Amino acid sequence: VEFESSIGHEPQPVTYHVPEPEPGRRMIMTSINESIVQTFEISGQDLDRCTLRLEIRYPQRPGLLGLVDRVIGPMEIERILKQKFDNIELYAATLGANVR
């Protein structure tokens, strides 16, 4: 899967490897060039009463870039997660799902 990511100032192309997900449970995406791992996990038996957990892990870089990662990284990850959950909520609403 390839798309543009706007972490930082300029959009950058990012390529992810997405193996076959566990049906209805877990999908793991690993970036090819930056070792970023995104995990989407759904728990619960009924789609009307389930929980989505999204985790993003990225490696710490050494030196000054590592300091930048530690200072700016959490804010960027929070922004990305909010955007992802907003998109999921919009999609779920088109299916008539009750999202909380």
C-alpha positions in Angstrom: 0.0 0.0 0.0 1.4 3.4 -0.9 0.2 6.9 0.1 1.5 10.3 1.2 2.1 11.1 4.8 2.3 14.6 6.1 4.5 14.1 9.2 6.5 17.2 9.5 6.3 19.9 6.9 6.1 18.3 3.4 4.1 15.3 2.3 6.3 12.2 1.8 5.4 9.0 0.0 5.2 6.1 2.3 5.0 2.4 1.4 3.5 -0.1 3.8 3.6 -3.9 3.8 0.1 -5.2 4.8 0.0 -9.0 5.3 -3.3 -10.9 5.3 -5.1 -9.6 8.4 -6.7 -11.8 11.0 -10.3 -11.7 9.8 -12.4 -9.4 12.0 -9.6 -8.9 14.5 -6.2 -7.5 13.7 -4.4 -5.8 10.8 -0.7 -4.9 11.0 0.9 -2.4 8.6 4.7 -2.0 8.5 6.4 0.8 6.6 9.0 -0.4 4.2 11.4 2.6 4.5 11.0 3.8 8.1 10.1 0.7 10.3 6.9 2.3 11.5 4.3 -0.3 12.7 0.6 0.5 12.8 -1.7 -2.1 14.4 -5.5 -2.0 14.1 -7.2 -4.3 16.6 -11.0 -4.9 17.1 -12.3 -6.6 20.2 -15.9 -7.6 20.9 -18.2 -10.1 19.2 -20.8 -7.8 17.9 -20.0 -4.9 15.5 -22.6 -2.8 17.4 -20.5 -3.2 20.6 -16.9 -3.4 19.7 -13.7 -1.5 20.5 -11.1 -0.4 18.0 -7.5 -0.1 19.3 -4.9 1.6 17.1 -1.3 1.6 18.0 1.6 3.3 16.2 5.2 2.4 17.0 8.3 3.9 15.5 12.0 3.5 16.2 14.0 6.1 18.1 16.6 7.7 16.0 20.0 8.6 17.5 21.3 12.2 18.2 19.5 15.4 17.3 16.8 13.6 15.2 16.0 11.4 18.2 15.5 14.5 20.3 13.2 15.9 17.7 11.3 12.6 17.6 10.8 12.6 21.4 9.6 16.2 21.4 7.5 16.4 18.3 6.7 12.7 17.7 4.0 12.4 20.4 2.1 15.5 19.0 2.4 14.2 15.5 1.2 10.7 16.5 -1.8 12.2 18.4 -2.7 14.3 15.3 -2.5 11.2 13.1 -4.5 9.1 15.4 -7.2 11.7 15.7 -7.4 12.0 11.9 -7.6 8.2 11.6 -10.4 7.9 14.2 -12.3 10.8 12.7 -12.1 9.0 9.3 -13.3 5.7 10.9 -16.1 7.5 12.6 -17.3 9.1 9.4 -17.2 5.7 7.6 -19.0 4.0 10.4 -21.7 6.6 10.3 -22.3 5.9 6.6 -23.0 2.3 7.7 -25.5 3.4 10.3 -23.2 2.4 13.2 -23.5 4.1 16.5 -20.0 5.4 17.2 -19.0 6.7 20.7 
